[in-house]
Amino acid sequence: GIPTPTINWETPGGEVEEDEDGSLVIPSVTPEHEGVYTITANNTADGDPQTETIRLEIVGRRPEFVDIPEDQEIVRNDDLTLSMKVVGLPLPSLSLTGPLGENIPLSLELDEENDAVIGQAEIDTSRLSNSGVYKISAENKHG
């Protein structure tokens, strides 16, 4: 309209940006962004603000590692447990591959309140062939 209306957004939380044209931009959607968004446009010519409301519901989230093992040096026959935590929705599947490409069994714990999976693997340090690089993979339908 003329004059150009002022635009105001009310958001439920999370980092958001507003473009010059009044559009709302969410650079990286997180659970904190879920909720009701209200936009109000006000034009001084008619003084009657127009308001619209939308609801944002997050239905999925790519897996994201929030805790991964650090590089370690150990003495042969010492205990070694590798622990990892991944968030995602739906809850991601986890896999661990050893230095020779072998699949390493993981014990899994679900933290559904935080959309997370916690995995742990006991590594047999008596075998020198277990020395090397381990690869952790997480996957769900979003990535």
RANOR-V186475 format. One record per residue. N is the residue number from 1. RES is the residue in one small letter. PSI is psi as a letter, one per 20 degrees, with the letter a starting at -180 (* if undefined). OMEGA is omega in whole degrees, -180 to 180 (NA if undefined). NEAR is the number of other ideal C-beta (glycine too) atoms within 12 Angstrom. Layout:
BEGIN
n=(N | N)
res=(RES | RES)
psi=(PSI | PSI)
omega=(OMEGA | OMEGA)
near=(NEAR | NEAR)
END
This chain:
BEGIN
n=(1 | 2 | 3 | 4 | 5 | 6 | 7 | 8 | 9 | 10 | 11 | 12 | 13 | 14 | 15 | 16 | 17 | 18 | 19 | 20 | 21 | 22 | 23 | 24 | 25 | 26 | 27 | 28 | 29 | 30 | 31 | 32 | 33 | 34 | 35 | 36 | 37 | 38 | 39 | 40 | 41 | 42 | 43 | 44 | 45 | 46 | 47 | 48 | 49 | 50 | 51 | 52 | 53 | 54 | 55 | 56 | 57 | 58 | 59 | 60 | 61 | 62 | 63 | 64 | 65 | 66 | 67 | 68 | 69 | 70 | 71 | 72 | 73 | 74 | 75 | 76 | 77 | 78 | 79 | 80 | 81 | 82 | 83 | 84 | 85 | 86 | 87 | 88 | 89 | 90 | 91 | 92 | 93 | 94 | 95 | 96 | 97 | 98 | 99 | 100 | 101 | 102 | 103 | 104 | 105 | 106 | 107 | 108 | 109 | 110 | 111 | 112 | 113 | 114 | 115 | 116 | 117 | 118 | 119 | 120 | 121 | 122 | 123 | 124 | 125 | 126 | 127 | 128 | 129 | 130 | 131 | 132 | 133 | 134 | 135 | 136 | 137 | 138 | 139 | 140 | 141 | 142 | 143)
res=(g | i | p | t | p | t | i | n | w | e | t | p | g | g | e | v | e | e | d | e | d | g | s | l | v | i | p | s | v | t | p | e | h | e | g | v | y | t | i | t | a | n | n | t | a | d | g | d | p | q | t | e | t | i | r | l | e | i | v | g | r | r | p | e | f | v | d | i | p | e | d | q | e | i | v | r | n | d | d | l | t | l | s | m | k | v | v | g | l | p | l | p | s | l | s | l | t | g | p | l | g | e | n | i | p | l | s | l | e | l | d | e | e | n | d | a | v | i | g | q | a | e | i | d | t | s | r | l | s | n | s | g | v | y | k | i | s | a | e | n | k | h | g)
psi=(r | p | r | p | q | q | p | p | p | p | q | i | a | r | p | q | q | p | r | h | j | i | q | p | p | o | h | o | p | r | h | i | i | p | b | p | p | p | p | p | p | p | p | i | g | i | j | n | q | p | p | q | p | q | p | p | p | p | i | r | p | q | q | p | p | i | p | q | q | r | q | q | p | r | q | p | j | q | p | p | p | p | q | q | p | p | q | q | o | r | p | q | q | q | q | p | p | r | h | j | j | q | p | p | p | p | p | q | p | p | m | h | h | j | l | q | p | p | q | q | p | p | p | o | j | i | p | h | i | j | p | b | p | q | p | p | q | q | q | a | i | i | *)
omega=(178 | -6 | -179 | -179 | 171 | -178 | 176 | 178 | 167 | -176 | -179 | -179 | -177 | -177 | 177 | 177 | 178 | 177 | 179 | -179 | 179 | 178 | 177 | -179 | 174 | -173 | -180 | -173 | 176 | 179 | 180 | -180 | -177 | 177 | -175 | 176 | 179 | 176 | 177 | 176 | -178 | -180 | -177 | -178 | -178 | 175 | -178 | -178 | 177 | -176 | 174 | -179 | 173 | 177 | 177 | 177 | -180 | -177 | 180 | -180 | 176 | 176 | 178 | 179 | 177 | 177 | 178 | 179 | 175 | 174 | -177 | 170 | -178 | 176 | -180 | -179 | 172 | 175 | 177 | 175 | 174 | -179 | 179 | 178 | -178 | 174 | 178 | 179 | -1 | -178 | -177 | 170 | -179 | 171 | -180 | 179 | -179 | -175 | 180 | 180 | -178 | 178 | -179 | 179 | 178 | 166 | -174 | 175 | 180 | 174 | -173 | 179 | -180 | -178 | -174 | 172 | 178 | -180 | 176 | 177 | 174 | -178 | 178 | -176 | 178 | -180 | 179 | -180 | 177 | 177 | 178 | -176 | 176 | -178 | 178 | 177 | 175 | -175 | 166 | -174 | 179 | 180 | NA)
near=(16 | 8 | 12 | 14 | 22 | 19 | 24 | 19 | 25 | 19 | 25 | 24 | 17 | 21 | 16 | 24 | 15 | 20 | 13 | 9 | 11 | 20 | 14 | 26 | 18 | 24 | 13 | 16 | 25 | 22 | 24 | 16 | 24 | 23 | 22 | 18 | 26 | 21 | 24 | 19 | 23 | 20 | 17 | 14 | 13 | 13 | 12 | 13 | 18 | 19 | 18 | 18 | 16 | 17 | 14 | 23 | 15 | 23 | 14 | 20 | 28 | 22 | 30 | 27 | 23 | 20 | 22 | 22 | 23 | 10 | 10 | 20 | 10 | 19 | 11 | 16 | 13 | 15 | 15 | 24 | 21 | 34 | 28 | 34 | 30 | 38 | 31 | 31 | 28 | 24 | 29 | 34 | 21 | 37 | 25 | 33 | 20 | 24 | 17 | 16 | 14 | 19 | 16 | 30 | 18 | 29 | 18 | 23 | 18 | 21 | 19 | 14 | 10 | 20 | 29 | 30 | 36 | 29 | 35 | 23 | 29 | 19 | 30 | 22 | 20 | 16 | 16 | 13 | 15 | 26 | 20 | 18 | 16 | 30 | 22 | 30 | 23 | 33 | 19 | 24 | 15 | 20 | 18)
END
